[in-house]
Amino acid sequence: MNDQVLSVILTIITASTPLLLAAIGELVVERSGVLNLGVEGMMAVGAVSGFGAALMTGNPYAGVLAALVAGALLSLLFGFLTLTMVANQVATGLALTLLGLGVSGLMGEAFVGQPGVHLERLSIPGLSGIPFIGPILFGQDFLVYLSLVIVAAVSYMLFRTRTGLVIRAVGDSHQSAHALGYSVVGVRYLCVMFGGACSGLAGGYLSLAYTPQWVENMTAGRGWIALALVVFSSWLPWRIVVGAYLFGAITVMGFSLQAYGIGIPSQLLSALPYVVTVMVLVLISRNRALMRANTPACLGQPFVPDR
């Protein structure tokens, strides 16, 4: 029984990590006042880039680096169009998703069916071997720990440092931040690149740790769930962790119910995380006070400095 529970917990952690990485990156982007709906596309490009780099070098950490860089570079395209050319952020984000899915499919044609390079779990002598607790706390892969470190760093940076204050000021009142001498476009570019890098890492995790192989459209809508998690968390970093692991548990629950032979259509179980996402968003949107409390006031609004 303990082995079964342990297996489920480890699977939940694995399923939750890509959601956590993508959502924490998007939270920083939205805190700066930018709405990037291209998370799914950046994840897809990160997944294929990470898989390809790991396959060619035989080193999974080279794949992690390639995924990070690929996501950041694709986010620069979004930044150029929306921040420099002042294109509509919603339309550009949707186009970025379509572009990322298409480009990843093209890049990954040569990788279909090839065995991937697996990102191994860490083993800490004397700790990883502790019954039940050891594998959970001390036997995860590098990106699981990195995702939690990123959440802690983002939380500290946003609410305990001058840099975080500037980011929140740019997101809440870009004209006021500009009047105080801050480079609104520069701050937003950096935040957009950070969000792209995190989305790339999330995609890389899918192809290097979650299922070490390349399958077209393997992101399977996780980018949209990550976007919903930012709203679910009310733009607060630590709530992202709760939301990511909750949605990860719901995903695993669907597979577990199938494994136990419960007579529920597989299509319904596969759709369960997305149904829950919609329900949560509907419930949250009804609480207008909660929505207004932390929502960046300039979210999605273009910035054109006064001449």
Buried (B, 14 or more C-beta within 10 A) or exposed (E): EEEEEBEBBBBBBBBBBBBBBBBBBBBBBBBBBBBBBBBBBBBBBBBBBBBBBBBEBEEBBBBBBBBBBBBBBBBBBBBBBBBEEEBEBEEBBBBBBEBBBEBBBEBBEEBEEEEBBBBEBBEEEEBBEBEEEBBBEBBBBBBBBBBBEBBEEBBEBBEEEEEBEBBBBBBBBBBEBBEEEBBBBEBBBBBBBBBBBBBBBBBBBBBBBBBBBBBBEBBBEBBBBBBBBBBBBBBBBEBBBEBBBBBBBBBBBBBBBBEEEEEEEEEEBBEBBBEBBEEBBEEBEEEEEEBEEEBBEBBBBBBEEEE
